[in-house]
Amino acid sequence: MKALHLEGWLIWQGPLWNVGLRSETEMKERMSLTLGEDAFAGFEQKFYDEFITEADVIKIKSLGFNTIRLSFNHSILEKDNRPYVYREQGWKQLDRFLDYAEKHNIYVMLTMHSAPGGQSNLFVCDPDDTLLWESKENRKRTVALWKAIAERYRNRPYVYGYEILNEPDVSDWKELLGLYREITSAIRSVDSNHMIIYQGNKHGRKFHGFGAPLDSNAALSYHTYKISIFVPDITDEILQALGTLNRQHGWPYINTEFGANDLDWTRKKRIQMEGGPGQGWTFWPYKRVPSAMQDNFRHLVEIKTGEDWEMVDRSLKWPRAMSGEKEKVARALLAFLDASRAEKLVVDQEILGALGL
């Protein structure tokens, strides 16, 4: 598997916009303060409709990838104030993306980046909280939502698999494995076709709680980064643990995120992950606004924003102060969407080369 992680669309994240480690909720609240509720609602829908299109799928396939890891927020399908009532607009976005994938022969891994209540306190989760583990109702909703997803997509041939939770973090392994078992049972009650993917604890890095596979069509997933000198690269440690589980219990394993690092590290990690019994790798991220630390945080393609991007940047940092400039901010957001179109993206050929593509 040579996959690309498509984030920032069905779950928003600050790094995509180069505005820091902000969660989706925080970003949307700030935009709404600047634009006003009605204007923001209009932009939000336009973003969902236009940020990712068929042209992006064509581009990703043309670059040499065979799989897309599509992350989503539970809230695109179920609002917290209307539990168990699933939103047609969310299904519409997932449906059309899977239609594109089938048309262009590329697989899609569906990944719940944010479960009800939140599975970790990192900004990549929304809310960036751990209320999933503190609420039986939140866990019940998560199980029910995965059952609904599996029932809808059980006959989709280009669904690679269901990655149940992104980067969970819970102190008690029994809680994580218990939830994994409940979700597995719910999925298998409606879908016997697709792989179920279980990510390690502590943000996809720890696996000592696993024993025998939880299902006959299953895999473990892990993430690895070397973000700074203060965050050590533990890829060797992770692969050693996974190799032991593979030998002792037959667990397949797969990388579902790595990247955002310098070229040499990216190349070495890709070769390392291709050389063992793992099933492949997933590069993060696809497209984003360039970072000031670009040499150390490489992305695959660049969104070339214009001079008006500063208005968006300032509005996300100081939303109330920028409310008097909301018309300019609105125009800048539309310009950002236009710059995000697949035909306007600039591919980083060095990263592509580091990925062996």
C-alpha positions in Angstrom: 0.0 0.0 0.0 1.3 3.4 -1.0 -1.2 5.8 0.5 -1.8 9.5 0.9 -3.6 10.9 3.9 -6.3 13.4 2.9 -6.9 15.5 5.9 -8.3 19.0 6.5 -11.5 18.4 4.4 -14.0 16.3 6.5 -12.2 17.3 9.6 -10.5 20.7 9.7 -7.1 21.2 11.3 -5.0 24.2 11.9 -1.8 23.0 10.2 -3.6 22.8 6.8 -4.1 26.5 7.0 -0.7 27.2 8.7 -2.5 28.7 11.7 -1.1 26.5 14.5 -2.4 23.5 16.3 -6.0 24.4 16.3 -8.9 22.0 16.4 -11.9 22.1 14.0 -14.2 23.5 16.6 -11.8 26.3 17.5 -11.3 27.2 13.8 -15.0 27.2 13.0 -15.8 29.3 16.1 -13.2 31.9 15.1 -14.4 32.1 11.5 -18.0 32.4 12.6 -17.0 35.3 14.9 -15.4 37.1 12.1 -17.8 36.4 9.3 -21.1 36.1 11.2 -23.0 32.9 11.5 -24.9 33.0 8.1 -21.8 33.9 6.0 -19.7 31.3 7.7 -22.4 28.6 7.1 -22.3 29.5 3.4 -18.5 29.2 3.3 -18.5 26.0 5.3 -20.8 24.3 2.8 -18.8 25.6 -0.1 -15.6 24.3 1.4 -17.1 20.8 1.8 -18.3 20.9 -1.8 -15.2 22.3 -3.4 -12.0 21.7 -1.4 -11.8 18.1 -2.6 -13.2 17.2 -6.0 -12.8 14.4 -8.6 -9.8 16.3 -9.9 -7.9 15.7 -6.6 -8.5 12.0 -6.8 -7.3 12.0 -10.4 -4.2 13.9 -9.4 -3.4 11.6 -6.4 -3.7 8.5 -8.6 -1.5 10.1 -11.3 1.3 10.8 -8.7 1.5 7.0 -8.1 -0.6 6.4 -5.0 -2.9 3.4 -4.8 -4.8 4.3 -1.6 -6.2 7.4 0.0 -6.7 7.5 3.8 -9.8 9.7 4.3 -10.2 11.1 7.8 -13.5 12.4 9.0 -15.1 14.0 12.0 -18.0 12.1 13.5 -19.9 15.4 13.3 -20.2 15.3 9.5 -22.6 12.4 10.1 -24.0 13.1 13.6 -24.3 16.3 15.5 -23.8 16.0 19.3 -27.2 17.6 19.9 -28.9 15.1 17.7 -27.4 11.7 18.6 -28.2 8.7 16.3 -29.8 11.0 13.7 -27.4 10.7 10.7 -27.0 13.7 8.4 -27.6 13.2 4.7 -25.2 16.0 3.8 -22.3 14.0 5.4 -23.3 10.8 3.6 -23.4 12.8 0.4 -19.7 13.9 0.8 -18.5 10.3 1.6 -20.6 8.8 -1.2 -19.3 11.1 -3.9 -15.7 10.6 -2.8 -16.1 6.8 -2.9 -17.7 7.2 -6.4 -14.6 9.0 -7.6 -12.4 6.3 -6.1 -14.3 3.5 -7.8 -14.2 5.4 -11.1 -10.5 5.9 -11.0 -9.5 2.6 -9.3 -8.0 3.8 -6.1 -8.7 2.4 -2.6 -10.0 4.5 0.3 -9.4 3.8 4.0 -12.1 5.4 6.1 -10.7 6.7 9.4 -12.7 8.2 12.3 -10.4 11.1 13.3 -12.8 12.3 15.9 -15.3 10.1 17.8 -18.1 11.5 20.0 -16.5 13.2 23.0 -13.0 12.9 21.6 -10.5 10.0 22.0 -7.5 12.1 22.9 -6.6 15.6 24.1 -4.6 16.5 20.9 -5.9 19.1 18.5 -6.2 16.5 15.7 -9.2 15.2 17.7 -12.3 17.3 17.9 -13.2 18.1 20.6 -9.6 17.8 21.8 -10.7 16.0 24.8 -11.1 12.4 26.2 -14.8 12.3 26.9 -15.2 9.2 24.8 -13.6 7.2 27.6 -15.6 9.0 30.3 -19.0 8.5 28.8 -20.8 5.2 28.1 -23.2 7.1 25.9 -20.4 8.5 23.7 -19.0 5.0 23.3 -22.5 3.7 22.4 -22.8 6.4 19.8 -19.4 5.5 18.3 -20.4 1.8 18.0 -23.7 2.7 16.4 -22.1 5.1 13.9 -19.5 2.6 12.7 -22.3 0.1 12.2 -24.2 2.6 10.1 -21.0 3.3 8.0 -20.3 -0.3 7.5 -23.9 -1.1 6.5 -23.9 1.7 4.0 -20.5 0.8 2.4 -20.4 -3.0 2.8 -20.6 -3.6 -0.9 -18.2 -0.8 -2.0 -15.3 -2.7 -3.6 -12.8 0.2 -3.2 -13.1 0.6 0.5 -9.7 -0.6 1.7 -10.9 -0.9 5.3 -12.3 0.8 8.4 -9.7 2.4 10.7 -11.8 2.6 13.9 -10.0 5.4 15.8 -7.2 7.8 15.0 -4.6 8.2 17.7 -6.5 7.1 20.7 -5.1 7.8 24.2 -6.5 6.1 27.2 -4.9 5.0 30.4 -6.6 1.6 30.7 -6.0 -0.8 27.8 -9.1 -2.7 28.7 -11.3 0.3 27.8 -9.7 0.6 24.4 -9.8 -3.1 23.6 -13.4 -3.3 24.9 -14.5 -0.6 22.6 -12.6 -2.2 19.7 -14.4 -5.5 20.3 -17.8 -3.8 20.5 -17.2 -1.9 17.2 -15.9 -5.1 15.6 -19.1 -7.0 16.5 -21.3 -4.1 15.2 -19.4 -3.9 11.9 -19.4 -7.7 11.4 -23.2 -7.8 12.0 -23.6 -5.9 8.7 -20.3 -6.2 6.8 -18.2 -9.3 6.4 -16.2 -7.9 3.5 -13.9 -5.2 4.7 -10.8 -5.1 6.8 -11.0 -3.6 10.3 -7.9 -1.6 11.3 -7.0 -1.1 15.0 -4.6 1.7 15.9 -2.3 1.5 18.8 -2.8 3.3 22.1 -0.9 6.5 23.0 -1.5 8.1 19.6 -0.7 5.0 17.5 2.6 4.2 19.2 1.9 1.5 21.9 0.8 -2.1 21.3 1.6 -4.1 24.4 -2.1 -4.5 25.2 -2.9 -6.5 22.1 -2.9 -10.3 22.0 -4.6 -12.5 19.5 -6.3 -10.7 16.5 -9.7 -9.3 17.2 -11.0 -10.5 13.8 -10.0 -12.8 11.0 -9.8 -9.8 8.6 -7.9 -7.3 10.6 -4.7 -5.3 10.9 -2.9 -3.0 13.4 -1.9 0.5 12.4 0.8 2.9 13.7 2.0 6.4 13.3 5.5 7.7 13.3 7.0 11.2 13.3 10.1 13.0 14.2 8.7 16.5 14.6 11.6 18.0 16.5 14.7 17.1 18.6 12.3 17.1 21.6 10.1 14.3 20.1 12.2 11.2 19.6 11.8 9.0 16.5 10.6 5.7 18.0 9.9 3.9 14.6 12.4 1.1 15.5 10.7 0.5 18.9 7.2 0.5 17.2 8.3 -1.9 14.5 9.9 -4.3 17.0 6.7 -4.5 19.0 4.6 -5.0 15.8 7.0 -7.6 14.5 6.6 -9.6 17.8 2.8 -9.5 17.5 3.1 -10.6 13.8 5.3 -13.6 14.7 3.4 -14.6 17.8 -0.1 -14.0 16.8 -0.1 -13.4 13.0 -1.2 -9.7 13.2 -0.7 -7.8 9.9 0.3 -4.2 10.4 0.4 -1.1 8.4 1.6 2.5 8.7 -1.3 5.0 8.4 0.6 8.2 9.0 4.2 9.4 8.6 5.8 12.5 7.1 5.9 16.2 7.8 9.6 15.9 8.2 12.8 16.6 6.3 13.6 14.8 3.0 16.3 12.4 4.3 14.1 11.2 7.2 11.1 10.7 4.9 13.2 8.6 2.5 14.7 6.5 5.2 11.4 5.8 6.9 9.7 4.9 3.6 12.5 2.4 2.8 12.4 1.0 6.3 8.6 0.5 6.2 8.8 -1.2 2.7 11.5 -3.6 3.8 9.6 -5.5 6.6 6.5 -7.6 6.8 4.3 -4.5 7.2 1.7 -3.9 4.5 2.7 -0.4 3.4 2.8 3.3 4.4 0.7 6.5 4.4 2.2 9.9 3.8 0.9 13.0 5.6 -0.2 15.5 4.4 -1.6 16.0 0.9 -2.2 19.7 0.3 -1.7 22.6 2.7 -0.7 26.3 3.0 3.2 26.4 3.3 4.7 26.6 6.8 7.4 29.0 7.8 9.3 25.9 8.8 8.9 24.3 5.4 12.3 22.5 5.3 11.4 20.5 8.4 7.6 20.1 7.7 7.3 19.0 4.1 4.0 18.4 2.4 3.3 16.9 -1.0 1.6 19.8 -2.7 1.4 23.5 -1.9 -1.6 25.7 -1.9 -0.3 29.0 -3.4 -2.1 31.6 -1.5 -2.1 35.3 -2.6 -1.4 38.5 -0.7 -4.9 38.4 0.7 -4.2 35.3 2.7 -2.9 37.5 5.5 -6.6 38.5 6.1 -7.5 34.8 6.8 -4.5 34.3 9.0 -5.3 37.3 11.1 -9.0 36.4 11.4 -8.1 33.0 12.8 -5.8 34.6 15.3 -7.9 37.6 16.3 -11.4 36.9 15.2 -13.2 39.7 17.0 -10.7 42.3 16.0 -11.2 41.3 12.4 -15.0 41.3 12.3 -14.9 44.8 10.9 -13.0 43.4 7.9 -15.4 40.5 7.3 -16.0 41.3 3.6 -12.2 41.2 2.9 -11.8 38.0 4.9 -14.7 36.4 3.0 -13.1 37.3 -0.4 -9.7 35.9 0.9 -11.4 32.6 1.9 -12.9 32.3 -1.6 -9.5 33.0 -3.1 -8.1 30.2 -0.9 -10.6 27.8 -2.2 -9.8 28.7 -5.8 -6.1 28.3 -5.1 -6.8 24.8 -3.6 -8.1 23.5 -6.9 -6.1 20.5 -8.1 -5.0 22.1 -11.3 -3.4 25.0 -9.4 -1.5 22.9 -6.8 2.3 22.8 -6.9 3.8 19.3 -6.4 7.0 19.0 -4.3 9.0 16.8 -6.6 11.6 16.2 -3.9 9.0 14.7 -1.6 7.6 12.6 -4.4 11.1 11.3 -5.1 11.7 10.5 -1.4 8.5 8.4 -1.5 9.9 6.4 -4.4 7.2 7.7 -6.8 
